[in-house]
Amino acid sequence: MNSRFKLLLVFCFFVSLVWIVYLFILQLFDPFDLTGVRQRRYDHHKEFIIADRGNIYDTKGTLLVSSLKFYQIDIDLNRIRSMAERNDVSETVYFHQIADIISENSNLSHSHVYNRLINARGNTAVISENIDENQLLLIRQAFMENRLNVLTSAFSSVRRIHTRGNLAARLIGVTRGVTDNTTRFNRNTFRLEGLNGVERAFNNDLLGDYGWRKTLYDARQRVVPIPNTDSKPVSHGSSIYLTIDADIQEILENNLQRGLTQYRAKNAIGVIMNPRNGNILAMSGLNENDRMQSENHVRSLQNMPIQFLFEPGSTMKPFVSLMALERGLYNENDLIDCRTWRINMGRTTRTIRDSQGRNMGMIPLRDVIVQSSNVGIARVADRVGAEYLYRGYLNLGFGTVTNVDLTDESSGLYAKLSDWSRFSLHSLSFGQEMSVTALQLATAYSAMANGGHVLRPNIVDRKIDSNGNVYFQSERRVVNTVSNPEAIAINNSFMLDSIERGTGSNTRFRNIKIAGKTGTSEKAVGGRYSSYQYIASFAGFFPYENPEYVMVIIYDEPEHRFRFGSQSAVPTFRHIVEEMLTLPDNKTIYDMKLASQEILTMPRLIGHNIEEAKNVLIENGIDFQVYNEANDFFVVQQFPQAGVQFGSRNRISIYCSPTMETVQNSTLQEISESTMPSFVGMSLRQAINLSKALRLELSIEGSGHIVSQSIRAGEQIRLQQRINVVAR
């Protein structure tokens, strides 16, 4: 017994010695870095606060692009197990409850959430990384109401949300997510950077700067409140307001898309500018395959109005005639020989002839532009001279970038004077041997529309910081002044005549004067001009008396029968102007709309028999629509009211009832019941305007033109009834 006790003492002494040595080593050498682990409990952590990327708006404040944060949500399975044991229920009961909450407040299905929970391994179930901040707020609130303390969330990513779909896709551009890999906090320093378009050009304004604050966590990773800790406030990105008008942009894109299909073109390009201040109101380039691509892919593609190069063809002729008028070489009625011209230059000869074998003979300078004579304008250029023509084109902005605030703008192709061939002077007079962008051409036409001032185009109207302060406002920036007002006025009248009786006559409007010039150019393929590939174009401005809009329309390789600008670009120009006339909030367009029609005064119709009312309207030339019509009914309401003036193109509405007493006893809803119109084939703008007029609640899916509607045309409708339409 004594020996056993001694053996126990020896064993205890040996164990104690080992333990003392172990503790000594831990204290002295710290082989497991326990000091660092302990110290981290007392060290402040730097928590990064992600800056919101700025929004992008159109000039009227319509939101085009915003940002949305997405989060990862996880479920703590250990807590669910504890709750299940404590309440003596199966874990699946909680799984179904959680799946119900998440599916009701997000885009996730019940089965998706439940499967994630039931198949999870370990102590945490990852449900999704794509829960936006609005959904997360609802989910958190629901978990709190149901006393389920099992949800954890962490920042996942930020994405750009395009509220108008693919509108101005190539112009706005695309972003990518970038993480800062220089610190161990790289997950928290996520940011979006612009790759192209407006997103790239104004990346520094939109980006903002992340903030941080020092925090201390306890053993359970809960934040310990400590006063007066260091921090850096987050600086959110600024908002960019473009000069683009979303309504005009939509009209432009819809018509270009329609033209792509109708004329079977490869590309369609359009620019609409305000020649008074250089503001770009709409800018678009579409490819025939865009509709088959994803939105992000289209946003990453070339911004055609500033990058796609084409030979401008006859749209250059007015600049040559302007130079001749400016130098006093010709008067507007001087006759020019437009017969086929054979030019001998040493051993080389060149024959210049007009399209389709026309032989115009002797015609005045004005008709050289109106009839678009290649021979005539070449003879004019011959007198203007190479050096003067070269400088004149440069002064108008050809061969140099317009310096619009967008990246990757092309300067075009325009050879130095020393590199011209013997035939360059004549070729350049009708738009060959040079390439331009649509924006360059629009800028040059703006100079003729505003009296000779070449302006730097504006794409941004203003910039507003996160505190609401405007720190940039666009201004009119004059780059150069060309010609003189007298020569420009005469030259512009040439382009007006081109619309009234020349190649652009399909653009003519009653009481709205448009000046412009068509262009048709053969594409250079393999060093030779192709007989099958063409560029069709039209450039013009309106209203002629006081221009506020310059528009350039271009089709790349339209079907051969639509190769002339008058057959494709001109009709598109006209359709765009027609749709712009329907915009309700544009004073200039509204004034033009009124100018293009007769002003009528609404007669008093209330109390008249329906047949009498119709006769009055017909006699006054008023277009009308009757609601609740039947024989022997009386007019009980009219819009507009008697004495109100309106344009002759507007349609008025009258409402009928069996007896006049109905007026006192009926409501507007009973009076205005009508039948559903057909929305199919309408543009979104037309459909919205019609639904407002009929007091319908319109829900739109897609973009483009209406292809189907949820309520068939002709069915009875009621006020505020909801109708769903699909557009493509």
C-alpha positions in Angstrom: 0.0 0.0 0.0 2.9 2.3 0.8 4.6 1.6 -2.5 1.4 2.3 -4.4 1.1 5.7 -2.7 4.7 6.6 -3.6 4.1 5.6 -7.2 1.0 7.9 -7.3 3.0 10.7 -5.9 5.7 10.2 -8.5 3.1 10.1 -11.3 1.4 13.3 -10.0 4.8 15.1 -9.7 5.7 14.1 -13.3 2.3 15.2 -14.7 2.6 18.5 -12.8 6.1 19.0 -14.0 5.0 18.4 -17.6 2.1 20.8 -17.2 4.4 23.5 -15.6 6.9 23.1 -18.5 4.0 23.3 -21.0 2.6 26.5 -19.4 6.1 28.0 -19.3 6.6 27.3 -23.0 3.2 28.8 -23.8 4.0 32.0 -21.7 7.5 32.4 -22.9 7.5 31.2 -26.5 3.8 31.4 -27.5 4.0 28.7 -30.2 0.3 28.9 -31.0 0.2 32.7 -31.3 -2.4 32.9 -28.5 -1.2 36.4 -27.7 -2.3 37.5 -31.2 -5.6 35.7 -30.9 -6.2 37.3 -27.5 -5.1 40.7 -28.7 -7.5 40.6 -31.7 -10.3 40.5 -29.2 -9.3 44.0 -28.1 -8.2 45.4 -31.5 -10.5 47.6 -33.5 -11.6 46.2 -36.8 -12.0 48.5 -39.8 -15.4 48.0 -41.2 -15.8 49.3 -44.8 -18.9 51.1 -46.0 -19.6 50.8 -49.7 -20.4 53.9 -51.7 -23.5 54.0 -53.8 -22.7 54.5 -57.5 -24.5 57.6 -58.8 -27.7 57.4 -60.8 -28.0 58.5 -64.5 -31.1 60.5 -65.5 -32.3 62.1 -68.7 -32.5 65.9 -69.0 -36.0 66.0 -67.5 -35.1 63.9 -64.5 -36.4 60.5 -65.8 -34.4 57.8 -64.1 -32.4 55.7 -66.6 -29.9 53.9 -64.4 -29.6 53.2 -60.7 -27.7 50.8 -58.4 -29.0 48.0 -56.2 -27.1 46.1 -53.6 -27.5 42.4 -53.3 -26.9 40.2 -50.2 -26.2 36.6 -49.3 -28.6 35.2 -46.7 -27.8 32.2 -44.5 -29.7 30.2 -42.0 -28.1 29.0 -38.7 -29.0 25.3 -38.5 -27.7 24.9 -34.9 -30.3 27.3 -33.6 -33.0 25.6 -35.6 -32.0 22.3 -34.0 -32.0 23.8 -30.5 -35.5 25.3 -31.1 -36.8 22.0 -32.4 -35.5 20.1 -29.4 -36.8 22.7 -26.9 -40.3 22.7 -28.5 -40.3 19.0 -29.3 -41.1 19.4 -33.0 -39.4 18.3 -36.2 -36.8 20.6 -37.8 -38.8 20.4 -41.0 -41.6 22.5 -39.4 -39.2 25.4 -39.1 -37.8 24.7 -42.6 -41.3 25.1 -44.1 -41.9 28.3 -42.1 -38.6 29.8 -43.2 -39.3 28.8 -46.9 -42.7 30.5 -46.7 -41.2 33.7 -45.4 -38.4 33.9 -47.9 -40.5 32.9 -50.9 -43.2 35.4 -50.0 -40.7 38.3 -49.8 -38.4 37.5 -52.7 -38.2 35.9 -56.1 -37.1 32.5 -54.7 -39.6 29.7 -54.7 -40.6 27.7 -51.6 -39.2 24.5 -53.0 -35.8 26.2 -53.7 -35.5 27.5 -50.2 -36.7 24.2 -48.6 -34.3 22.1 -50.6 -31.4 24.4 -49.6 -32.3 23.8 -46.0 -32.9 20.1 -46.1 -29.7 19.4 -48.1 -27.4 21.7 -46.2 -24.3 20.1 -44.7 -22.7 21.6 -41.6 -24.1 24.2 -39.4 -25.1 26.8 -42.0 -27.4 26.7 -45.0 -26.6 29.2 -47.8 -30.0 30.2 -49.3 -29.0 32.8 -52.0 -26.5 35.4 -52.9 -29.0 37.4 -55.0 -31.3 39.0 -52.4 -31.7 42.7 -53.1 -31.7 45.2 -50.2 -35.5 45.8 -50.5 -36.2 42.1 -50.3 -33.7 41.7 -47.4 -35.6 44.4 -45.4 -38.9 42.5 -45.8 -37.3 39.2 -45.0 -35.7 40.5 -41.8 -38.9 42.1 -40.7 -40.8 38.8 -41.2 -38.2 36.8 -39.3 -38.5 39.3 -36.4 -42.3 39.1 -36.3 -42.1 35.3 -36.2 -39.3 35.4 -33.5 -36.9 33.4 -35.7 -33.4 34.5 -34.7 -31.7 32.3 -37.3 -31.1 34.6 -40.2 -27.6 36.1 -41.1 -26.8 38.3 -44.1 -23.7 39.6 -45.7 -23.1 42.0 -48.6 -22.7 40.1 -52.0 -22.6 42.6 -54.9 -23.9 45.7 -56.5 -25.7 45.7 -59.9 -26.9 48.5 -62.2 -30.6 48.6 -62.8 -31.8 50.0 -66.1 -35.3 51.3 -65.6 -36.0 51.8 -69.3 -34.6 48.5 -70.5 -32.4 48.7 -73.5 -33.0 52.4 -74.1 -29.8 54.2 -75.1 -27.9 50.9 -74.3 -24.7 51.6 -76.3 -24.7 55.2 -75.2 -25.0 54.5 -71.4 -22.6 51.5 -71.5 -21.9 48.8 -69.0 -20.1 48.3 -65.7 -18.2 45.5 -64.1 -17.6 44.6 -60.4 -14.1 45.2 -59.1 -12.7 44.2 -55.7 -9.7 45.8 -54.0 -7.2 43.0 -53.6 -4.6 45.1 -51.8 -6.1 44.5 -48.4 -7.6 41.6 -46.5 -10.9 43.5 -46.6 -11.3 43.0 -50.3 -14.8 41.6 -50.0 -16.0 44.8 -48.4 -14.3 47.2 -50.9 -16.3 46.0 -53.9 -17.1 48.7 -56.5 -18.6 49.1 -59.9 -16.4 50.6 -62.7 -17.6 51.7 -66.1 -16.3 49.8 -69.1 -17.6 52.0 -71.9 -20.2 54.7 -72.7 -21.4 57.2 -70.2 -20.5 54.8 -67.4 -16.8 54.9 -68.4 -16.6 58.6 -69.4 -18.0 59.8 -66.1 -16.8 56.9 -63.9 -15.0 59.2 -61.5 -18.1 61.2 -60.9 -20.4 58.2 -60.5 -18.0 56.1 -58.4 -17.9 57.8 -55.1 -15.5 56.8 -52.3 -16.0 54.1 -49.6 -16.0 55.0 -46.0 -15.0 53.1 -42.9 -15.4 52.9 -39.1 -13.5 51.1 -36.4 -15.5 48.5 -34.5 -14.8 46.0 -31.7 -16.3 42.6 -31.5 -16.8 40.3 -28.4 -16.3 36.5 -28.4 -19.7 36.0 -30.1 -18.9 38.5 -32.9 -21.3 41.1 -31.5 -20.4 44.8 -31.9 -19.1 46.4 -28.7 -20.1 50.1 -28.5 -17.1 52.3 -27.9 -17.4 56.1 -28.1 -15.1 58.4 -30.1 -13.7 55.7 -32.4 -12.1 56.8 -35.7 -14.2 56.8 -38.9 -14.3 58.1 -42.4 -17.7 59.1 -43.8 -18.7 57.4 -47.1 -18.9 59.7 -50.1 -21.6 58.4 -52.5 -21.3 58.9 -56.2 -22.8 61.9 -58.0 -25.8 61.8 -60.3 -25.4 62.5 -64.0 -28.2 64.2 -65.9 -27.8 63.7 -69.6 -28.9 66.1 -72.3 -30.8 63.1 -73.7 -34.6 63.3 -73.7 -35.8 59.8 -73.0 -39.1 60.3 -75.0 -37.2 61.5 -78.1 -34.6 58.8 -77.6 -37.4 56.2 -77.5 -39.0 57.6 -80.7 -35.6 57.6 -82.5 -34.8 54.0 -81.5 -38.2 52.6 -82.3 -38.1 54.1 -85.8 -34.5 53.0 -86.4 -35.5 49.5 -85.4 -38.5 49.6 -87.7 -36.3 50.8 -90.5 -33.8 48.0 -89.9 -36.5 45.5 -90.5 -38.3 47.3 -93.3 -35.2 48.2 -95.3 -33.2 45.1 -94.3 -30.2 47.2 -93.4 -27.1 46.0 -91.5 -27.0 49.0 -89.2 -29.2 52.1 -88.4 -27.8 55.2 -86.8 -29.5 58.4 -85.7 -28.5 61.7 -83.9 -30.9 64.5 -82.8 -29.3 67.7 -81.6 -30.3 71.2 -80.5 -28.3 73.5 -82.8 -28.7 76.4 -80.4 -26.6 75.0 -77.6 -25.1 71.7 -78.9 -27.1 69.5 -76.6 -27.6 65.9 -77.9 -31.3 65.1 -77.5 -31.1 61.5 -78.8 -28.3 59.3 -80.1 -28.6 55.7 -81.2 -26.9 53.0 -83.3 -28.6 49.7 -83.8 -27.4 46.5 -85.5 -29.6 44.0 -87.2 -28.6 41.3 -84.6 -29.1 43.4 -81.4 -32.4 41.9 -80.6 -30.8 38.4 -80.4 -28.2 39.6 -77.9 -28.4 40.1 -74.1 -28.8 43.6 -72.8 -25.4 43.6 -71.2 -23.8 42.4 -74.5 -25.5 45.2 -76.4 -24.3 47.8 -73.9 -20.7 46.7 -74.4 -20.8 47.3 -78.2 -19.7 50.2 -80.3 -21.4 53.5 -79.9 -22.1 54.0 -83.6 -22.9 57.7 -83.8 -19.3 58.5 -82.6 -17.4 55.5 -83.9 -19.0 54.1 -87.1 -17.4 55.7 -90.1 -19.1 56.2 -93.5 -18.7 58.2 -96.6 -21.3 61.1 -96.3 -22.1 61.3 -100.0 -24.3 64.1 -101.2 -24.9 65.4 -97.6 -21.6 67.3 -98.2 -22.8 69.2 -101.2 -24.4 72.1 -99.2 -21.1 72.8 -97.6 -19.5 73.3 -101.0 -22.2 75.6 -102.3 -21.9 77.6 -99.0 -18.2 78.1 -99.7 -18.9 79.3 -103.2 -21.6 81.7 -102.0 -19.3 82.9 -99.2 -16.5 83.7 -101.7 -18.9 85.4 -104.1 -18.0 82.9 -106.9 -21.6 82.3 -107.7 -25.0 83.8 -107.1 -27.9 81.5 -106.4 -29.3 81.7 -109.9 -26.0 81.4 -111.8 -26.2 78.6 -114.4 -23.9 75.7 -114.1 -23.1 73.1 -116.7 -24.4 69.8 -115.3 -23.8 67.7 -118.5 -21.6 64.7 -118.1 -18.0 66.0 -117.5 -15.0 64.3 -118.9 -11.9 65.7 -117.1 -8.5 65.3 -118.8 -5.4 65.4 -116.5 -2.4 64.5 -118.4 -2.5 60.8 -119.3 -5.4 60.2 -116.9 -9.0 61.0 -117.6 -12.1 60.9 -115.3 -15.7 61.0 -116.2 -18.2 62.5 -113.7 -21.8 61.9 -114.3 -25.1 62.1 -112.4 -26.9 59.1 -111.0 -29.1 57.1 -113.2 -27.6 58.6 -116.3 -29.4 62.0 -115.9 -28.3 64.8 -118.1 -29.5 68.1 -116.5 -27.9 70.5 -118.8 -27.5 74.1 -117.6 -29.2 74.6 -114.2 -28.8 77.3 -111.5 -26.7 76.7 -108.4 -29.8 76.4 -106.3 -31.0 73.4 -108.4 -27.5 71.8 -108.2 -28.4 71.2 -104.5 -32.1 70.6 -105.1 -31.5 68.0 -107.8 -28.3 66.7 -106.1 -26.1 67.0 -109.2 -22.6 65.4 -108.8 -21.4 67.1 -112.0 -22.7 70.5 -110.9 -21.2 70.4 -107.4 -17.8 69.1 -108.9 -17.7 72.2 -111.2 -18.5 74.4 -108.2 -15.7 72.8 -106.2 -13.3 73.3 -109.1 -13.8 77.1 -108.8 -13.7 77.0 -105.0 -10.3 75.5 -105.1 -8.6 72.7 -103.2 -7.0 74.7 -100.4 -10.2 76.6 -99.6 -12.3 73.4 -99.7 -9.8 71.7 -97.5 -9.8 74.5 -94.9 -13.6 74.8 -95.1 -14.2 71.1 -94.2 -11.7 71.4 -91.4 -13.4 74.4 -90.0 -16.7 72.5 -90.0 -15.1 69.9 -87.8 -14.4 67.1 -90.3 -11.2 65.2 -89.7 -11.1 66.0 -86.0 -13.1 64.7 -83.0 -16.0 66.8 -81.8 -14.7 66.5 -78.3 -18.0 65.3 -77.0 -17.5 64.0 -73.4 -17.5 60.3 -74.4 -14.7 57.9 -74.8 -13.3 56.3 -78.0 -14.7 59.0 -80.4 -13.4 58.7 -83.9 -12.0 61.6 -85.8 -13.0 60.2 -89.1 -10.8 59.9 -92.2 -9.8 63.1 -94.0 -6.5 63.2 -95.8 -4.1 66.1 -95.6 -4.1 68.5 -98.5 -0.6 67.3 -99.4 -1.9 63.7 -99.8 -4.7 64.6 -102.2 -4.8 63.0 -105.6 -5.6 64.9 -108.8 -9.2 63.8 -108.4 -9.6 64.4 -104.7 -11.1 67.9 -105.0 -14.0 66.6 -107.1 -14.5 63.4 -105.2 -14.7 65.3 -101.8 -17.3 67.7 -103.2 -19.8 64.9 -103.3 -18.6 63.1 -100.2 -16.1 60.5 -101.4 -12.5 60.0 -100.3 -13.5 60.9 -96.7 -15.3 59.2 -93.8 -17.2 60.9 -91.0 -19.3 60.0 -88.0 -23.0 60.8 -87.6 -22.2 63.2 -84.8 -19.7 65.1 -86.9 -22.3 65.5 -89.7 -24.9 66.6 -87.2 -22.5 69.1 -85.7 -21.7 70.6 -89.1 -25.4 70.8 -90.0 -26.0 72.5 -86.6 -23.6 75.2 -87.7 -25.7 75.9 -90.8 -28.9 75.9 -88.7 -27.6 78.3 -86.1 -26.0 80.9 -88.4 -22.5 79.6 -88.6 -21.3 78.6 -85.1 -19.7 75.2 -84.8 -20.5 74.0 -81.3 -18.9 71.4 -79.1 -21.7 68.8 -78.5 -22.9 68.3 -75.0 -24.0 64.9 -73.6 -24.2 65.9 -70.0 -26.6 68.6 -68.8 -25.6 68.8 -65.2 -23.9 66.9 -62.4 -25.3 66.8 -58.8 -23.4 65.5 -55.8 -24.9 63.2 -53.2 -25.9 66.3 -51.1 -28.0 67.7 -53.9 -25.5 70.4 -55.0 -25.0 71.2 -58.7 -21.3 71.3 -59.4 -21.4 71.2 -63.2 -23.9 72.8 -65.6 -23.4 72.5 -69.4 -22.8 75.6 -71.4 -22.9 76.6 -75.1 -19.3 76.1 -76.3 -18.4 77.7 -79.7 -15.5 75.9 -81.3 -15.4 77.9 -84.6 -17.4 80.3 -86.7 -17.8 79.7 -90.4 -19.1 81.7 -93.4 -21.5 84.7 -92.9 -25.2 84.9 -92.1 -26.1 86.1 -95.6 -24.5 83.2 -97.4 -25.8 80.7 -94.9 -29.4 82.1 -95.3 -29.2 81.6 -99.1 -27.7 78.2 -98.8 -30.3 77.1 -96.2 -33.0 78.1 -98.7 -31.4 75.6 -101.2 -31.9 72.8 -98.6 -35.4 74.0 -98.0 -36.1 73.7 -101.7 -34.6 70.2 -101.6 -37.4 69.2 -99.3 -40.1 71.2 -101.1 -39.4 70.0 -104.6 -36.2 67.9 -104.6 -34.8 64.6 -103.4 -36.1 65.1 -99.9 -39.7 65.8 -100.9 -41.0 62.8 -98.9 -40.2 64.7 -95.7 -42.4 67.7 -96.6 -45.0 68.7 -93.9 -47.8 71.1 -94.2 -46.9 74.3 -92.3 -43.7 72.8 -90.9 -40.7 73.8 -93.0 -37.8 71.4 -92.9 -34.4 72.0 -94.6 -32.1 69.1 -95.4 -30.1 67.0 -97.9 -30.2 63.4 -98.8 -27.1 61.3 -99.3 -26.4 58.0 -101.2 -22.9 56.7 -101.2 -21.3 53.5 -102.5 -19.3 51.6 -99.9 -15.6 51.0 -100.7 -14.9 47.3 -100.7 -11.5 46.0 -101.5 -10.3 49.3 -102.8 -13.2 49.7 -105.2 -16.6 51.2 -104.9 -19.3 48.5 -104.7 -22.3 48.4 -106.9 -24.4 46.6 -104.3 -23.4 48.0 -100.9 -24.6 51.5 -100.1 -25.0 54.0 -97.3 -28.3 55.9 -97.3 -28.5 59.1 -95.3 -30.4 62.2 -94.7 -29.4 65.3 -92.6 -31.8 68.1 -91.9 -33.1 70.7 -89.4 -36.4 72.2 -88.4 -38.4 74.4 -88.0 -36.7 76.2 -90.9 -37.5 79.7 -89.7 -35.9 79.2 -86.2 -34.2 75.8 -86.1 -34.3 73.9 -82.8 -33.7 70.3 -84.0 -31.0 68.9 -86.3 -31.4 65.2 -87.2 -29.1 62.8 -89.1 -30.4 59.4 -90.1 -28.2 56.7 -91.7 -28.8 53.2 -93.0 -25.8 50.9 -93.6 -26.3 48.5 -96.5 -30.0 48.7 -96.9 -31.6 46.4 -99.5 -30.7 47.5 -103.0 -34.2 49.0 -103.8 -33.9 51.2 -100.7 -30.3 52.3 -101.3 -31.2 56.0 -102.0 -31.5 58.2 -98.9 -34.9 59.4 -100.3 -36.2 55.9 -100.1 -35.1 54.9 -96.5 -33.6 57.7 -94.4 -36.1 60.3 -95.5 -39.2 58.3 -94.5 -37.6 57.5 -91.2 -36.9 61.2 -90.6 -40.5 62.0 -91.3 -41.9 59.4 -89.0 -39.7 60.6 -86.2 -40.9 64.2 -86.6 -44.5 63.0 -86.7 -44.1 61.1 -83.4 -42.3 64.1 -81.9 -45.4 66.1 -82.6 -47.3 63.9 -80.2 -45.1 64.7 -77.2 -47.3 66.6 -74.7 -44.6 68.4 -72.7 -42.5 69.9 -75.4 -43.5 73.6 -76.0 -41.6 74.0 -79.3 -43.0 70.8 -80.7 -46.5 71.8 -79.4 -46.2 75.2 -81.2 -45.1 73.4 -84.4 -48.0 71.0 -84.0 -50.5 73.9 -83.7 -48.8 75.6 -86.6 -49.4 72.6 -88.8 -53.2 72.5 -88.3 -56.2 74.8 -88.2 -57.3 76.1 -84.8 -61.0 75.2 -84.1 -63.4 76.3 -81.4 -65.5 73.7 -79.7 -69.3 74.3 -80.1 -71.8 73.6 -77.4 -73.3 70.2 -77.9 -74.8 69.3 -74.5 -78.6 68.9 -74.9 -78.5 68.2 -78.6 -79.8 65.0 -80.1 -76.9 62.8 -81.2 -77.7 63.2 -84.9 -77.9 67.0 -84.5 -74.5 67.0 -82.7 -72.9 64.9 -85.4 -74.1 67.3 -88.1 -72.6 70.3 -86.2 -69.3 68.5 -85.8 -69.2 67.4 -89.5 -70.0 70.9 -90.7 -67.2 72.4 -88.6 -64.7 69.7 -89.8 -64.2 68.3 -86.3 -63.0 64.7 -85.8 -65.0 63.1 -83.0 -65.7 59.9 -81.1 -69.1 59.0 -79.6 -69.5 57.0 -76.4 -72.6 55.1 -75.5 -74.3 55.9 -78.8 -77.8 55.0 -79.8 -80.7 56.5 -81.7 -82.6 59.3 -79.9 -79.9 59.6 -77.3 -78.8 63.1 -76.1 -75.3 64.5 -75.6 -74.8 64.8 -71.8 -71.1 65.6 -71.7 -68.4 66.8 -74.1 -64.6 67.1 -74.0 -63.3 69.8 -74.5 -66.0 72.1 -73.1 -67.8 74.7 -75.3 -65.6 77.6 -76.3 -62.3 75.8 -75.9 -59.9 76.1 -78.9 -58.0 73.1 -80.1 -56.1 71.8 -83.2 -58.0 70.4 -86.1 -56.0 67.1 -85.9 -57.3 66.4 -82.3 -60.3 64.1 -81.8 -63.0 65.4 -79.4 -65.2 63.1 -77.3 -69.0 63.3 -76.7 -71.0 61.2 -74.2 -74.6 60.2 -74.7 -77.5 59.1 -72.5 -81.2 58.3 -73.2 -82.6 61.4 -71.4 -81.2 64.7 -70.2 -82.2 63.9 -66.6 -79.4 61.3 -66.7 -76.9 64.1 -66.4 -77.9 64.9 -62.9 -78.1 61.3 -61.8 -75.2 59.6 -63.5 -71.5 59.6 -62.7 -68.7 60.2 -65.1 -67.8 56.5 -64.9 -71.3 55.5 -66.2 -71.1 58.1 -68.9 -67.7 57.3 -70.2 -68.0 53.5 -70.5 -66.7 52.5 -73.9 -65.2 49.7 -75.9 -61.5 48.6 -75.8 -59.4 50.0 -78.7 -56.7 48.0 -80.5 -53.2 48.8 -79.1 -51.5 46.3 -81.5 -49.0 48.0 -83.7 -48.7 51.2 -81.6 -45.5 52.5 -80.2 -45.2 52.6 -76.4 -45.6 56.4 -76.4 -48.9 56.1 -78.5 -50.2 53.4 -76.2 -49.5 55.4 -73.1 -51.2 58.5 -74.4 -54.3 56.5 -75.5 -54.6 54.7 -72.2 -54.4 58.0 -70.3 -57.1 59.5 -72.5 -59.4 56.5 -71.9 -58.4 56.4 -68.2 -57.1 52.9 -68.4 -54.3 51.4 -66.2 -51.7 50.2 -68.7 -49.1 47.6 -67.8 -46.3 47.1 -70.3 -44.0 44.2 -70.8 -41.1 44.6 -73.2 -40.2 47.5 -75.5 -40.8 48.5 -79.1 -44.3 48.2 -80.6 -47.3 46.5 -79.1 -47.8 42.9 -80.4 -50.6 41.7 -78.1 -53.1 42.9 -75.4 -54.9 41.1 -72.6 -58.4 42.5 -73.4 -59.6 42.1 -77.0 -60.4 45.1 -79.0 -64.2 45.8 -79.0 -64.9 44.5 -75.5 -66.6 46.7 -73.0 -64.3 48.6 -70.7 -64.7 50.6 -67.5 -62.7 53.5 -65.9 -59.3 52.5 -64.4 -59.6 49.0 -65.8 -56.2 47.3 -66.1 -54.9 46.1 -69.4 -51.6 44.2 -70.0 -49.8 44.6 -73.3 -46.7 43.0 -74.7 -44.2 44.9 -76.8 -41.3 43.7 -79.0 
